[in-house]
Amino acid sequence: MQKIGREVWIEVNLDAIKRNIQAFQAHIPRKSKIMAVVKANAYGHGSVEVARQALESGATELAVASLEEGIVLRKAKIEAPILVLGLTRLDCVKKAAAWRIDLSGLCADWINQANAILTKEESQHQLGIHVNVDTGMGRLGIRTKEELLEAVEALEKSKYLRWDGVFTHFSTADEPNPDFALFQHDRFIDFLRFLKKKGVTLPTVHMNNTAATIVFPTFSADMIRLGIGLYGLYPSQYVEDLDAVQLEPALSLKARIAFVKQMMTEPRMVSYGATYVAKPDEVIATIPIGYADGYSRALSNKGFMLFRGKRVPIAGRVTMDMTMIRLGEMKARPGEEVVIYGRQQDEAISVEEIAELLNTIHYEVIATISRRVPRFYKRGGKIMKISTPMMYV
Ligand SMILES: Cc1ncc(COP(=O)(O)O)c(C=O)c1O
């Protein structure tokens, strides 16, 4: 393994990403394509490597949250279609067209203005648009049939825009009660039927996120937008308990002990605020991870890590760059490995249980692992690539 000065890192198992895609391919109709959702640095896993692996494993398109996230992929020579799911400022449409990055179209007015800008600037490229229909998410998109028709007519008239897709997004597909998801589905289908009756030929239709794909595979339409499942995580306990698709988490977060001390002498306080007082003789180890790495300060005196295959509690407050753990009487040595998320021998810490401790969801736990943590990519059990901020120093 490459030497890193501060020994904390993520391992991403690319074989798991491949197997997760294959599991979804087996679950959905053959005609449905897979758009890999690699926004937020691929939910913390590293967008370039995950995008490459997803495309190699059968995904055909990618989704990101911003134009800038898309440009990162293009600069890495990734050629597949890329869609920005969020809102993009009108003065960025020329840039989007030049990078061949598709945008979400949210209303006729935005579409007309985007076309006017590209016309004025004599754009060399057409801009792909996926129209977002808000069937109940209440976040972005078109809410009525009339507005949808207006947007589609604006697209069909515009020389510089290409209508590539129409989509909606479920807000409750991960919950046991299917009523609202079914309502959203029926509303979307009703909108699409309305367009067809008006003589409109539909482009790529997509609605399913991971939860909806697992629960309602027949709603997979022309394409699914696969996020959390790509990374081997279930959107909720309910969806996991359905036992419909077997997934394998791709990410582990690991570190090496930086410093060890036995608290023989007073004072025995640990970390800011002196909120933990060690027992006489207790061994305390310092781990080089803190809240600036995305390891939440709310885990202070609450979280745990794995050492020699056992759970060990956090001592005191998580600081910006370091966290202390209680090793009892275990005589640890600096350099020994600690697992923060993932498996060590017969024990494991899942990001779901960390999320529960933090009163949030696992999406947040992984997406907030900061960029200063190096990403090690593994294939066939071996590290084949390292992506680290140290590459730039
Ligand atoms: C519009 C849209 N589609 C798809 C996804 C992927 O969702 P999931 O990670 O639950 O599969 C997201 C994620 O937030 C999204 O915002």
The ligand as a Gaussian input file, in Angstrom:
#p B3LYP/6-31G(d) Opt

LIG

0 1
 C      -33.789000      12.758000      -9.039000
 C      -33.080000      11.614000      -8.393000
 N      -33.107000      10.417000      -8.991000
 C      -32.497000       9.335000      -8.456000
 C      -31.822000       9.421000      -7.259000
 C      -31.190000       8.180000      -6.669000
 O      -31.864000       7.804000      -5.502000
 P      -31.377000       6.526000      -4.673000
 O      -30.026000       6.851000      -4.177000
 O      -32.362000       6.411000      -3.565000
 O      -31.377000       5.387000      -5.633000
 C      -31.775000      10.643000      -6.591000
 C      -31.081000      10.730000      -5.310000
 O      -31.303000      11.510000      -4.448000
 C      -32.418000      11.771000      -7.175000
 O      -32.399000      12.974000      -6.575000

